């Protein structure tokens, strides 16, 4: 066994009269010791794998718990968003209903009525409900111009109402005298 050549190309590198192999290249221990060593190494490897599997299982369980919590949080956030959206929709519908009722009331106030004598009575138009006040950063000159424009626009209606009132006073005065 000491003279066996594995690679014929390297034979020329071996000096004459020396061995190709040394005693240390061959196993000198007891076969039972080698088997026991192999069994111990296999046992230690099995223990190492078992510890690794336990650690991996713990990590997987912790990760599953974390993902479950993330999912629960996302579902709760979605539920809260749906609830807010439903509340906003209910508020919008309530505001629309109030607006429709206000318009109906205003229309009822402006509809003519007939007296028992057969005369039509048309109620005087009422001013629309006051609108929101202008913001603080609006210039007062702009407000004055808007008010002046509204008054100018309303002057013909005011003049017609005044002349109608005077006419009816004159008629009432002529009919009584």
Secondary structure, DSSP 8 states (H G I E B T S, - for coil): -TT--S-GGGGGGS-TTS-SS-GGGS--S-HHHHHHHHHHHHHHHHHHHHHHHHHHHHHHHHHHHHHHHHHHHHHHHHHHHHHHHHHHHHHHHHHHHHHHHHHHHHHHHHS-EE-TTS-EE--------------TTS-HHHHHHHHHHHHHHHHHHHHHHHHHHHHHHHHHHHHH-
